[in-house]
Amino acid sequence: WSSDVCSSDLYAIVVLFLGVITALLVTMLIRQVERRQESERRLRDAVDNITEAFAIYDAQDRLVLCTRDFARQYAGTESPDELVGLDHAAILRRSMALGERPEDGVSAEEWSAICAARHANPPAEPWIRRLAGNRFALVSERRLPDGGTVAVSTDVTTIKQREQQLELARHDAELANRSKTRFLAAMSHELQIGRAHV
């Protein structure tokens, strides 16, 4: 009978020990999950506070993370999470459907091919994209060590508009200068004719 008591006591101790170990492991897992969720929340908050349009694609060219500005400018949505998992080509199609326009003299199909090539092999220098709503973005993409891509897009619409205004002002100044030259030439001619009659 005493061996039954000892074995039942031993069994109870083992069960208690396993219960304590299980509780400790569950607590550790919960803490790890909470820390990971907190890290993900911090990352999302940081990304949401980036002023530029920002996106990360994985090695299979699927969107992993982007800012609200990126989602708005390139896909017409306020929800970045809606785009996660879409490939670059799908996002480019959405941008084109929103009204992104190719460079002058380039067809929509050629523009899609140019954008895809620049995304696949990012150029060293940033380049301009004309987005929907007559907006301009300076785009810079870089390859990540894991084969993914990070893209940053800065709205340069105000700068492009000022460039266009300066170009118009320069053109107007050239026209005014030509008119002045013609006027002075005509006046000089009139003065010479008037002097010849005197």
Residue pairs with C-beta under 8 A, 6 or more apart in sequence:
43 65
47 54
47 65
47 66
47 67
48 67
48 68
50 67
50 69
51 69
52 67
52 69
52 152
52 153
52 154
52 155
53 66
53 67
53 69
53 70
53 72
53 73
53 74
53 137
53 151
53 152
53 153
53 154
53 155
54 66
54 67
54 69
54 70
54 150
54 151
54 152
54 153
55 63
55 65
55 66
55 67
55 70
55 74
55 150
55 151
56 63
56 64
56 65
56 66
56 144
56 148
56 149
56 150
56 151
57 63
57 64
57 87
57 88
57 148
57 149
57 150
57 151
58 64
58 146
58 147
58 148
59 146
59 147
59 148
60 87
61 87
61 88
61 89
61 119
61 149
62 84
62 85
62 86
62 87
63 83
63 84
63 85
63 86
63 87
63 88
63 91
64 84
64 148
65 80
65 84
66 80
66 83
66 84
67 80
68 78
68 80
69 153
69 155
70 80
70 151
70 153
71 77
71 78
71 79
71 80
71 82
71 83
72 78
73 95
73 131
73 132
73 135
73 137
73 153
73 155
74 91
74 92
74 94
74 95
74 98
74 100
74 131
74 153
75 82
75 83
75 91
75 94
75 95
75 98
76 94
76 98
76 132
77 83
83 91
88 116
88 119
88 149
89 112
89 116
92 112
92 115
92 116
93 112
95 131
95 132
96 108
96 111
96 112
98 131
98 132
99 131
99 132
99 133
100 111
100 129
100 130
100 131
100 132
101 111
101 130
102 108
102 110
102 111
102 114
102 130
103 111
103 114
103 130
106 114
115 129
118 127
118 139
118 141
119 141
119 149
119 151
122 140
122 141
122 142
122 143
122 149
126 138
126 139
126 140
127 138
127 139
128 136
128 137
128 138
128 139
128 156
128 160
129 136
129 137
129 139
129 153
130 136
131 137
134 157
135 155
135 157
136 155
136 156
136 157
136 159
136 160
137 153
137 154
137 155
137 156
138 153
138 154
138 156
139 151
139 152
139 153
140 151
140 152
140 153
141 149
141 150
141 151
141 152
142 149
142 150
143 149
144 150
